[in-house]
Amino acid sequence: MQEVRVPWGQWYEQSYRSLFFPDDWKVRICCDAQAPALSGEKIEEQIDQPIGTVTLSEMAAGKESACIIMDDISRPTPGAVLLPILIEKLHNAGMPYDKIRVLIALGGHRPMTRKEMEIKVGSWVLDHVQVLNHSPFASDLVTISDEQQVIKINKVFMDAQLHIAVGCIEPHILAGYSGGAKAVIPGIGGVETLIENHTLVFADKEKNRSFAVNTCNPDNPMRKNMEAIVGKVGLDFIVNVVLNDRMEIAACFAGHYIRAHREACRVAGEMLRTPLVRDADIVITGSYPKDTEYQQIGTCFAVFGQHKKECIRQDGTVIVMSAASEGVGWHYLFGPGMPLFSPHEDNVPPADIADRDLMIYSDGVTRQDISQFYRGDAPPVYKSWEDILEKLQEKYAGRTPLVAVYPEGSIQIGVLEAGE
């Protein structure tokens, strides 16, 4: 048997699962460039060479307070590595620790527990500064009105004199890429502002809630709206990192929320670039490192961008993977019964490959658990790879199928080259 090891359980298990295939099957493991990690000294050096702004130390001089916003545990940004560097720069510039706050940019996600904060931001941060959860339903959100829309933003952020955002760069089906202004909207916006921003990417919001795919295109309506809002509320400094296949920092960019972000996206496009396999019989794609909950399983299709049909034969099989360590998960916009909920028949798999056979590999949820996401019958969920392999061998008996495995499909950037 051939063995392929895939990463599993970001933040929780931090382990690997083995997938086995018959020796005569043609198995292609599709990975990114596997870039080396930066040292701590190199990360700080990059932060001290911002794009489009003065240094953070210069910016903090004379300021009395700061708010650092960063994503939650559903994203792989290594807060325990980045936040102490930023906090110490602010403190060394004369800002007391009790005037520095870290705000978890939850957007429509659930609040984080203290234990999860320890995992995400580290004990040193919790010991030195206040760490808070954002709520899109807070009664004290600051309202900013203009002719275009009513904007509601977290009060802690607005009250601070210095605004900083920390995140990672990965392909995003709706916003093009993560990072940059996305930390503010949807990160710390009110629910009405979040809804208005997200409906900009509906293919036809009058008829259905399927999305227009913007993967790796940052110049889309959703991103432009985010950046327009940030232009009104203010964001002084960002730190965006690109992670390698081991979730280590491989590149770091700091500075202006548009200029530094676009440069980070350019480099991510090179580092995360993954050659796609054309006309595979079996495609296996993972939602790691966004596999904390089933709710995010659709992110595993980011790697295919606009090339889904070319990569998966019409009679093919799609296997999606998620540890779903927290179970089904929660989202105030896209969860069942929420304002922008779309049944998973519409997107898992996406509509353009909806006729392919679908199997889910997860030991964090059952078919009963995920049935709330479907109008009809939920697809089969398998806790054991052996059970999946048995089904595959039955379907492909007497054949030599081509298998393409994308271990981290949620953050890989697929490229279909001529002749592939």
N, C-alpha and C positions, 0 to 999 in steps of 0.2 A: 504493500500500500504506500502511496505517496502521502506525505504529511505537510500541511500548511498551518503555521501558527498565526493566529490573529489576536490583536490586543483586545482586552475585555475589562469593563468595569472601571472607567475613569473615576478617580477620587476614592473609590470604595475597594474594589478587588485589586486593581492595578496588576492584572495578571494576563495570561494568554490562554486561549483555547485552541485545541488541535483539531483541524479538519482533515479527514482521510479520504483518499480517492483511489480507485483501482489503478494499478501500474500502467495499464494501456491507455488510460484517459489522457487527453492533452490538457494539462493544467498550466495556466499562465498566472503568475502572481504579479499584480499591477501595483507598484509602489511609487512614491515620489522620490525626489533626489536624495533623501536621507542625509540632510546637511548636518555638520557637526554643531555642537552646542557652543555658545559664547561663554567665556569666563565672566565671573562677577565684575571684574575690573573692566572688561570690554563693554559690558552692559552699561555700567556707569559712565564710561567714556562716551558712548553713543547718546546717552541722555544729556550729557554736557555739550553735545554738538547738535543743537536743535535745528530744524528746518523751518525757516520763516518766522522765528521769534528770537528774543534774547534768551539767555539761559534761565533755568528755573530759579537759581539762586539770585540772579539779578531781578527777576520778576517778583520774588518774594520780599525783597528789601523794602522795608517800610510798611508792609502789609501786616495786619493784625490777626487775620483768620484765613483758613483755607478749607475747601471741601474737595476731597478726592473721590470721584465716583468710579466704580469698577463693576464688572459683570459678576453674576452669581455662580453657584456651584454647578449649574447646568452647562457652563462654559469652561474651557481648560486653561484660561489665563492664570499663570502662576503668581498670584497675589503675594504669597509669602516671600517671593524673591524680589518683586518690584516695589512693593509698598514701603518696606523699610528704607530703601534708597531714597525715595521721594520724601518721606517723612523726615529723615535726618537732614536732607538739604533744606527743607523748610525750617526745621528747628535751628540749624546752624546759621540760618539767615536772620534769626532773632524771634521766630514764632514759637510761643509756648506749645507744648504738646496738647494742653487742654483747649487750644484754639484750632486744632486740626481735627477734622472729622472725615471718616471714611463712610461713604454712603453706597450701599449695595444697590446697583441699578437693576432692579428686578423687572422693570417693564410690566408685563402681565403675568410674571411668575409668582410663585408663593414666597412668603418670607423664609429666611434662613434661620435655623437654630444656632445657638452659640457653638455647639459642637461642630456644625458645618462651617461656621466662621473660622474656627480653629484650623480646620482642614484647608480652607480656601485662602485665608489671609495670614495665618500663623499666630502663635501665642504672643510673639514679641509685639505685633501690631495691637492685639487686644489689650496687652498690658500697658501700652503707651498712649493710645488715642481711643476716642469713642468710635465704635462701629455701629452703624444704624441700617435698618431695612427701609427702603422706600416703599410707600404705598400709593398706588394710583387712585385710591379712594379717600385719601386724607382730606380732612375738612379745612386745612390751612394751606392748601396749594396756592401758589401765587399765580394770579391771572394776568396775562398780557394780551390785550386786544389790539387787532389792527383790521384793515379792510379785508384781509384774506381769510383769517380764522381767529378763533379764540384759543389761546395757548395756556395750558396750566402746567406749572413746573414745581418741583419740590422746594419747600420754603428753606430748608437747611442749606441747600445749594445756593439759592438766590441770596440768602443773607450773608454768605461768605464773601470775603473780599477777593479771594483768588480761587479760580475754578480750574480743576485738573481732571482729566479722564484717563483711565488705564484700561486697555483691552488687548485682544489678539486679533490677527487678521486671518480670516478663513473665508472660503467662498460662501455666499449667502444667496439662496434661491430668490429672495424677494428684494433685498437691498444691494445686491451685487457682491459686496464684501461686508464683513463685520467691521467693527472699529470706527474710529473717527467720531462723527456727530451722532452715531447710533447709540453712544453711551447716554446721551441726553434724551433723545427721542428714538425709541420708546423707553429707554432706561429709567428716566426719572420724571416722566410726564404723567398727567392725569388721564384717566381712562378715556374721556371724550377725545382728547388730543391723540391718543394712541389709535383709537378706532378710525379717526379721520385720516391719519397717516397710512394705516395699513390698507384702507379701502382704495388707495391710489394704485395698488398693484393688481386689483381684480381685473381679469380679462374682460369681463362684462358684468359689472356689479348689479345690473338690472335683471339679469337672467340667472346667473349662478355665481358661485364663490370660488371658482377655479382661478389660479393665479397666472399672471403673465410672468414667465421665467426671465429673471434678470441676472442669472448667475455670472459673476465676474464682470458685470457691467455696472460700475459705480455711478454712471451718468443716467440714472433712471428717475422717474417721478418720486418714488419713495425716498431715495437718498437726497434728491434735491430739496424736498420738503424738510427733511431732517436738518439739512445745512442752512436752509433759510430760517428755521426756528432758532438754531444755535446762533445765527447772526444777530438775532434779536435779544436772546437771553444771555449770551456770552459764554465762551469757553476759551480760557487763556492758554492752556497747554495740554497736549496729549502725549501719552506714551503707548505706542502700539507695537506689539511684538509678533514675529512669525515663529511658529513652533515647528520642530522637526517631528519625525515619526515616533519619537520617545517622549514627546510633550516637553522637550527642553527648548529654551530660547535660542533660536538660530540666527535671528536678526532683530534689531531693535531700532525704532524710529521715534523721535520726539519732536515737539514743536507745534506748528499751526494745524488746526483741526482738519483743514482740507489739504494743504500742501504736504505735510508729513504723512497724512493718511494715504494720499495717492502714490507717494513714493513707496510706502510700505506695501500697497497693493501690487505695484509693479514687481517688486522683489518676491512677494508671495507667489505671483504668477509663474515665476521661474523656479522657486524652491519647491512648490507643491505640485508642479507640473507632472502629470501622470499620463503616459501613453495608453490610449484606450484600445481594447481588442474589438475588432469588427466581427459581427455575426457569431457571437458565442452562443452555444446551446444552453449553457448554464452560467448565470451571472450571480455572484455572491458579493454583496456589498454591506459594509458595516457602518453603523451610526457612531461608533467610537471616534472621538472622545465625547460625543454628545449622547452617550448611552446611559445617562443617569436615570432616564425615564422613558417609557414607551411613547409618550406624547411627541417626542422628537424623532421618532424612527424615520419619518419621511426625509430627514436631512441626508440620509445615506444615498439619495439620488443626486446630490449636488455634483458629484464627480462626473456625471454624464452630461451636464449642461444641456445643450440643444441636440445631443447625439444619441438619445436613448434608443430610437428605432434602429439606428445603424449598429448598435452594440449588442442587441438582444434579438435573436431570431424570432420570427413570428410564432413558431411553435415551441419557443424556449421556456426556460424556468428561471424565475427570479427568486433568490433567497435573500432576505434582509435580516440583519443581525442587530440585536440590542441586549445588553446585560439587563437593562431596566431595573437597576439596583433599587430604585425608589418605587417600583411598581409602575402604574399607568401614568403618574404625574398629574400636574395641574397647570392650567393656563386660563387666565381671566378673559382672554379674547377668543382663543381657538379651542378650548375644551368643550366637551359635550354640554349643550345647554347655554353656552356663552354667545355673545353677540355675533362673532365672526366664525362660529363653528361650521366646518365643512366636513361631511362624512368622509371617512378614509377611502371609500370606494373611489372618490374623486382624485386621490393623490397618493395612495399606497397600494399598488404602484401608480405613477402619474397616468393621466388620461391617455396619453399617446402610446402607452404600452400596457393598457389595462387588460388586453386579451391574453397576456402571458400568464402561465401558471405562477402562483405566488405561494411561498412558504415563509414562515417567520421562525427564526432560531432565537429563543430567549428562555432563560430559566427564571426570569423575574416576573413574568406575567403568564396568565393562562388565556385560553380562547374565551372563557367566560369573562375574564377581566376586561378584555379589549372589545367585547361585543357592543359596549356603549358607544363606540366610535363608528359603528357601521349601521346602515339602513337594513341590510339583509344579513346573511350569514357572514360571520367573521372568518377570515382565512385561518388555516390550521397553524397552530403554534406548537413547536417541538422544543422540549427541554434537552433532548439528547441528539447529538450529531449522528449517532448510529442510526436513529430512527429516520432521519432525513436521508442518509446515504442509502438505506434500504429502499425508500421510495424512488430515489433517483436511479438506482440500479434496475428497478422494475420498469421504469419509463424508458430507459436507454439501453435495455437488454439487446445484445447483438450489435450495438453501435459503439463508436469511439467518440464521445462528445467532447467538444471544446469547452473548457471551463475557464472563466475569468474571475479572479478573486481580487476585490478592492478592499483591503483590510480596514482602511479609514476613509470610507467613501464620503463621509460628511465634510471632510476638510481637504480632500484631494481635488486638484483641478485637472480634469480630463482633457486630453488633446487627441483628436482623431487625425492622424497624419495621412497624407496621400499615399496610397499603396498599402496602408495597414489593413 
